[in-house]
Amino acid sequence: MPWPGLFGLALVAAVGCARPAPPRESEPSRPTPVAGKLEVDEAEVPKLSDVPFTLRDQTGAEFSSSELEGRVWMGAIFFANCPGPCFRENQAIADILRRIDDPDFLVVSLTCDPENDTPEALAKYAARFEADPDRWKFLTGDLKLIERVGQKVFRLPVELGVHSERGVVFDRQGRLRGGYHLLQPDRVELLEKLIRDVLAEQADAAAAGIVP
């Protein structure tokens, strides 16, 4: 049966923030980020369980994807030495966290430059946004694992120093529900509405006598 309300997957020709690099003969194929609405089969919805992971957060502690079970969360990709718009991307996330002060909502930001973004470096970077480590995880670890999570679960392009500028939202069952660009104010408003709608689902289910 179709999964109602899922934001569809659309191909994009360009990637967001990237390190300067030599020109390539051809652009590699990219995983498809989320934009617009589309009815899709529920079996096709990306799920966190597709690529379980354990990485380290800005405190140096291990963080397992199992800790996201039962939570509404948003995923994003960045790197601390980004020469482009990463700061604005993360400032938008910080603003969302301030406006949605709900303990059930968590943000997971994966670095695409783990060699330089050590837990110590991420702690300094997170401090720029007054990030609460209990609500906003800046994660580092094996690049290949980060790429798999970004591509298979977030459905965003990610490789060393290259990433999308979207935030993607997951429900309490670990299912991707949609995402929007973080550098466009009107898109951020829609992203925030999506988060609030997904957070409200448990209350709606309880009111209807449904156990998720």
C-alpha positions in Angstrom: 0.0 0.0 0.0 1.2 3.5 -0.6 2.9 5.4 2.2 0.9 8.7 2.4 2.6 12.0 3.0 6.1 10.9 2.1 8.1 13.6 0.2 9.2 12.1 -3.1 12.7 11.6 -4.3 13.9 13.9 -7.1 17.2 13.9 -9.0 19.4 17.0 -8.7 22.3 18.0 -10.9 24.3 19.9 -8.4 25.7 19.1 -4.9 25.7 21.7 -2.1 28.9 22.5 -0.2 32.1 21.1 -1.6 35.8 21.4 -1.2 37.6 22.8 -4.3 38.6 19.9 -6.5 40.1 19.2 -9.9 37.5 19.1 -12.7 36.1 15.6 -13.5 35.4 14.2 -16.9 31.9 13.3 -15.8 29.8 13.8 -12.7 29.1 10.5 -10.8 25.6 9.5 -10.2 24.1 10.8 -7.0 21.6 9.4 -4.5 18.3 11.3 -4.8 17.5 13.9 -2.2 14.0 14.6 -1.0 11.7 17.3 -2.6 8.0 17.5 -3.3 5.3 15.0 -2.5 4.8 11.6 -4.0 2.9 8.5 -3.2 5.3 5.6 -2.9 5.1 2.0 -1.7 5.9 1.8 2.0 8.5 -1.0 1.2 10.5 1.6 -0.7 10.7 4.1 2.2 14.3 4.5 3.4 14.6 3.3 7.0 17.3 3.8 9.7 17.4 0.0 10.0 18.8 -0.2 6.5 22.2 0.9 7.7 22.6 0.7 11.5 25.7 2.6 12.7 27.8 3.4 15.7 29.9 6.7 15.5 31.4 9.1 18.0 29.8 12.4 19.0 31.3 15.7 20.0 31.9 14.6 23.6 33.9 11.6 22.4 31.2 9.1 23.4 29.9 6.4 21.2 26.5 7.0 19.7 24.5 4.1 18.2 21.6 4.5 15.8 19.6 2.3 18.2 19.4 5.4 20.5 17.2 7.0 17.8 14.5 4.4 18.2 11.2 5.9 19.3 12.4 9.5 18.5 11.6 12.0 15.8 14.9 13.2 14.4 16.5 15.2 11.6 19.6 14.2 9.7 22.0 16.5 7.9 25.6 16.5 6.4 28.3 19.1 6.9 32.0 19.5 7.7 33.6 22.0 10.1 36.1 23.5 7.6 33.5 23.9 4.9 34.4 26.9 2.8 30.8 27.4 1.8 27.4 27.6 3.5 27.8 25.0 6.3 27.7 27.7 9.0 24.3 29.0 7.7 23.0 25.4 7.4 23.8 24.7 11.0 22.6 28.1 12.2 19.2 27.2 10.6 19.3 23.9 12.5 20.1 25.7 15.8 17.1 28.0 15.2 14.8 25.0 14.6 16.0 23.4 17.8 15.3 26.6 19.8 11.8 26.8 18.3 11.0 23.1 18.7 11.9 22.6 22.3 10.7 19.0 22.5 12.8 16.2 24.2 11.4 13.7 21.6 13.2 15.6 18.8 16.9 15.1 18.0 19.3 16.3 15.3 22.0 14.1 13.9 24.7 15.9 11.9 27.3 13.7 10.1 30.6 15.1 9.1 31.9 14.3 5.6 35.5 15.1 6.7 36.0 12.7 9.6 39.8 12.8 9.4 39.8 16.5 10.4 36.5 16.5 12.4 37.7 14.7 15.5 35.4 14.8 18.5 37.5 17.6 19.9 37.2 19.6 16.7 33.4 19.0 16.7 33.1 20.0 20.3 34.6 23.4 19.4 32.4 23.7 16.3 29.2 22.7 18.2 30.0 25.4 20.8 29.5 28.0 18.1 25.9 27.1 18.0 25.4 26.5 21.7 24.5 22.9 20.8 23.1 20.8 23.6 24.8 17.4 23.1 21.7 15.6 24.3 19.6 17.1 21.5 22.2 17.7 18.7 24.7 15.0 17.8 27.7 16.0 15.7 29.0 12.6 14.6 32.3 11.4 13.2 33.9 8.1 12.4 34.6 5.8 9.4 34.0 7.8 6.1 32.7 4.7 4.3 30.1 4.2 6.9 29.1 7.8 6.9 28.7 7.7 3.1 26.5 4.6 3.4 24.2 6.2 6.0 24.0 9.4 4.0 23.3 7.7 0.7 21.2 4.7 1.7 19.3 6.2 4.7 19.3 10.0 4.3 19.2 9.7 0.5 21.5 12.6 0.2 24.8 12.9 -1.8 27.8 12.6 0.5 31.5 11.9 0.0 34.7 13.4 1.3 34.1 17.2 1.5 30.9 17.0 -0.6 27.4 17.1 0.7 23.8 18.3 0.3 22.4 21.2 2.2 19.1 19.5 3.0 17.7 18.4 6.3 15.8 15.1 6.3 13.2 14.0 8.8 12.6 10.5 10.3 9.6 9.3 12.3 9.6 7.2 15.5 9.7 4.0 13.4 12.9 5.2 11.7 11.3 5.9 8.4 12.3 8.8 6.1 9.4 11.2 5.9 10.8 14.0 3.8 13.2 16.9 3.8 13.9 20.5 2.7 16.8 22.8 1.8 18.2 24.5 4.9 19.4 27.7 3.3 16.0 28.9 2.0 13.8 30.5 4.6 10.6 29.3 3.0 11.9 25.7 2.9 13.0 25.9 6.5 9.5 26.9 7.5 8.2 23.8 5.6 10.8 21.6 7.3 9.8 22.9 10.7 6.2 22.2 9.9 7.0 18.6 8.8 8.9 18.0 12.1 6.0 19.3 14.1 3.5 17.2 12.2 5.6 14.0 12.7 6.0 14.8 16.4 2.2 15.2 16.7 1.5 11.8 15.2 2.0 9.9 18.5 -0.4 12.2 20.3 -3.0 11.8 17.5 -2.6 8.0 17.6 -3.0 8.0 21.4 -6.2 10.1 21.1 -7.5 7.6 18.5 -6.6 4.6 20.8 -3.9 3.4 18.4 -0.6 2.1 19.6 2.2 2.9 17.1 
